[in-house]
């Protein structure tokens, strides 16, 4: 089986999950091509048209944002329709993998209509709970400590093995976290104020901590951070991935004026393993 796995990862969890998916699937004889959506966003979808047509199934992986997909995913798939929609050949099945810190609801199903527009039937969708990489001010969902972190990673890998089997066997499993309650709570989050469409307004740089190293500018997947004089400004292109917040060496990025309250070793765990890719 040939699998094309398209992914977006803000701080490393989804990237790690996709790397492990590739390893597990290839151990079972599949051929897996990974493609970063942020790279395709700049290069153009046409760069993978041939791989798309040759694939037996297409996977999409992303971190859940308020029971929804990051804005970049919608922009990307909307653009892909113009290139791949209506193609007479190519895969017919799709699967979705999402990472979350505590609750997804029906977040793994949000791209189903757009996948359908591309001629793909969503057969498998699965959420994977993983520790957030940073401590966000005023929130309790902060990084797990070492023992819990190792346990969570092991559990995630075990769940992923089962999901790989479902994809390779062509079985159907569209899972909604907490069933009807999850669907309702997911709808409730999406019906409220669109946090993901306005987060860019809340980001800033702490004037005493920021050294203008511009690492955040270099690593932003959307080019949404610009230098203005001795400061930084975020633009509406921001996709709410928190990569700048997570990887700032001085913890200088702020949200509503508040700087990072804590950072666990995932900050270096993924960085030392090659994330974000050059």
C-alpha positions in Angstrom: 0.0 0.0 0.0 1.2 3.5 -0.9 0.3 6.2 1.6 0.7 9.9 1.3 0.6 11.6 4.8 0.1 15.4 4.8 0.8 17.0 8.1 1.0 20.3 10.0 2.7 20.5 13.4 3.0 23.6 15.5 5.3 22.6 18.3 6.3 19.0 17.4 3.7 16.6 18.7 2.0 15.9 15.3 5.4 15.8 13.6 6.5 13.1 16.0 3.2 11.2 15.6 3.7 11.1 11.8 7.3 10.0 12.0 6.2 7.0 14.2 3.2 6.3 11.8 5.7 6.0 8.9 8.0 3.7 10.8 5.1 1.4 12.0 3.5 1.3 8.5 6.7 0.6 6.7 7.5 -2.2 9.1 4.3 -3.8 7.8 5.3 -3.4 4.2 3.6 -0.1 3.3 5.3 2.8 1.5 4.7 6.1 3.2 5.5 9.6 1.9 5.4 12.4 4.4 4.7 15.9 3.2 4.7 19.0 5.4 1.7 21.3 4.7 3.6 24.4 5.6 6.3 23.5 3.0 3.7 22.8 0.4 2.0 26.1 1.2 5.1 27.9 0.0 6.1 25.5 -2.8 2.6 24.8 -4.2 0.4 21.7 -4.2 1.5 20.8 -7.7 4.8 19.5 -6.2 3.0 16.4 -4.9 0.4 15.8 -7.7 2.2 12.7 -8.9 2.5 11.3 -5.4 -1.2 12.0 -4.8 -2.2 10.1 -7.9 0.0 7.2 -7.1 -1.2 6.8 -3.5 -3.8 4.3 -2.4 -4.8 6.4 0.6 -4.2 9.9 1.8 -3.8 10.9 5.5 -4.0 14.4 7.0 -2.6 15.1 10.5 -2.9 18.2 12.6 -3.1 19.5 16.2 -6.7 20.2 17.2 -7.5 23.8 17.9 -10.7 24.3 19.9 -12.3 21.1 18.4 -11.3 22.4 15.0 -8.4 22.2 12.5 -5.8 25.0 12.3 -6.7 27.8 9.8 -3.8 26.7 7.6 -5.4 23.4 6.9 -8.6 25.0 5.5 -6.5 27.4 3.3 -4.4 24.5 2.1 -7.2 22.1 1.2 -9.3 24.9 -0.4 -6.4 25.6 -2.7 -5.8 21.9 -3.4 -9.4 21.6 -4.8 -8.4 23.7 -7.7 -5.6 21.4 -8.6 -6.8 18.0 -7.4 -10.6 18.3 -7.4 -12.1 16.5 -10.3 -9.0 14.5 -11.1 -10.0 11.2 -12.8 -7.5 9.1 -10.9 -5.9 9.0 -7.5 -6.9 7.7 -4.1 -10.4 7.3 -2.9 -9.9 6.8 0.8 -8.5 9.1 3.5 -7.7 9.1 7.2 -7.2 11.8 9.8 -4.8 11.8 12.8 -5.0 14.6 15.4 -3.0 15.5 18.5 -4.7 17.1 21.5 -3.8 18.0 25.0 -7.1 17.0 26.8 -10.2 17.3 24.6 -11.0 17.0 20.9 -14.7 16.3 20.7 -15.3 15.9 17.0 -12.2 17.8 16.0 -10.8 15.0 13.8 -13.9 15.2 11.6 -13.8 18.8 10.7 -12.0 18.3 7.4 -14.4 15.6 6.2 -16.4 17.9 3.9 -13.3 19.2 2.2 -11.8 15.8 1.8 -15.1 14.7 0.2 -14.7 17.6 -2.3 -11.4 16.1 -3.2 -13.0 12.7 -3.9 -11.9 11.2 -0.6 -14.0 9.2 1.8 -12.9 9.6 5.4 -12.6 6.0 6.7 -10.4 6.4 9.8 -10.1 9.3 12.3 -8.3 9.2 15.6 -7.3 11.7 18.3 -4.1 11.1 20.3 -3.6 12.8 23.6 -0.2 14.3 24.1 1.3 16.7 26.5 1.4 20.4 25.6 4.9 21.7 25.1 4.6 24.9 27.0 2.8 26.3 30.1 0.3 28.9 29.0 -0.5 31.6 31.5 -3.7 31.2 33.5 -4.5 27.7 32.1 -4.2 24.5 34.0 -3.3 22.4 30.9 0.5 22.6 31.4 3.2 20.1 30.4 3.4 16.7 32.0 6.4 16.0 34.2 8.9 13.4 33.2 7.3 10.1 34.5 3.8 11.1 33.2 5.3 12.3 29.9 7.0 8.9 29.3 3.9 7.0 30.1 1.8 9.2 27.8 4.2 8.8 24.9 4.2 5.0 25.4 0.4 4.9 25.5 0.2 7.1 22.3 2.5 4.8 20.5 0.4 1.8 21.5 -2.8 3.4 20.2 -1.0 4.4 17.0 -0.1 0.8 16.3 -3.8 -0.1 16.3 -4.7 2.8 14.1 -1.9 1.9 11.5 -3.5 -1.6 11.4 -6.9 -0.1 10.6 -5.5 2.1 7.8 -3.6 -0.8 6.2 -6.6 -3.1 6.4 -8.9 -0.6 4.9 -11.3 -0.7 7.8 -13.7 2.0 9.0 -13.4 3.8 12.3 -14.5 7.4 12.7 -14.2 8.0 16.4 -15.7 11.0 18.2 -14.4 11.6 21.7 -17.2 11.2 24.3 -19.8 10.5 21.5 -22.8 12.8 21.4 -21.4 14.9 24.2 -18.2 15.4 22.3 -20.1 16.5 19.2 -22.1 19.0 21.1 -19.2 20.4 23.0 -17.2 20.6 19.8 -20.0 22.5 18.2 -20.2 24.8 21.2 -16.6 25.7 21.0 -16.8 26.5 17.3 -20.1 28.4 17.7 -18.5 30.8 20.1 -15.9 33.6 19.4 -13.3 32.4 16.9 -10.2 32.3 19.1 -8.2 30.9 16.2 -9.1 33.9 14.0 -7.9 36.5 16.5 -5.0 35.0 18.4 -2.6 37.0 16.4 -3.9 40.1 18.1 -2.9 38.8 21.5 0.7 37.9 20.7 3.6 40.2 21.6 7.2 40.4 22.7 8.3 41.2 26.2 10.4 44.4 25.9 12.8 43.3 28.7 13.3 39.7 27.5 13.3 40.0 23.7 16.8 40.2 22.2 15.5 40.5 18.6 17.3 37.2 17.7 14.4 36.8 15.1 14.2 33.0 15.6 10.4 33.4 15.8 10.4 35.2 12.5 12.5 32.5 10.9 10.4 29.6 12.3 6.9 31.0 11.7 5.3 28.7 9.2 3.1 31.5 7.8 5.6 34.4 7.8 3.2 36.1 10.2 5.7 37.8 12.4 7.5 41.0 11.2 10.1 43.2 12.8 9.1 46.9 13.2 12.0 48.9 14.6 13.0 47.4 17.9 9.8 45.4 18.2 7.8 42.6 16.6 4.3 42.6 15.1 2.0 39.6 14.4 -0.3 39.7 11.3 -3.6 38.0 10.5 -1.7 35.3 8.6 -1.0 33.7 12.0 -2.3 30.1 12.2 -2.3 29.9 16.0 0.3 27.2 16.2 2.3 28.7 19.2 5.6 27.7 17.6 7.0 31.1 18.3 5.9 30.9 21.9 7.3 27.5 22.4 10.7 27.9 20.8 11.7 31.4 22.0 15.0 30.9 23.8 14.3 33.8 26.2 10.6 33.0 26.8 9.9 36.5 25.5 6.7 35.9 23.5 3.7 37.0 25.4 -0.1 36.2 25.1 -2.1 39.2 26.3 1.0 40.6 27.9 1.7 37.4 29.8 5.0 35.5 29.2 5.4 31.7 29.3 4.8 30.3 32.8 6.7 27.0 32.3 8.3 24.8 29.8 8.9 21.0 30.0 11.6 19.1 28.2 9.4 18.5 25.1 10.9 21.8 24.1 14.2 20.1 23.6 12.8 16.6 23.1 11.4 17.4 19.6 14.0 20.0 18.8 16.9 17.6 19.3 15.1 15.1 17.0 14.9 17.5 14.1 11.8 19.7 14.6 11.1 22.0 13.0 12.7 20.5 9.9 15.2 22.7 8.0 
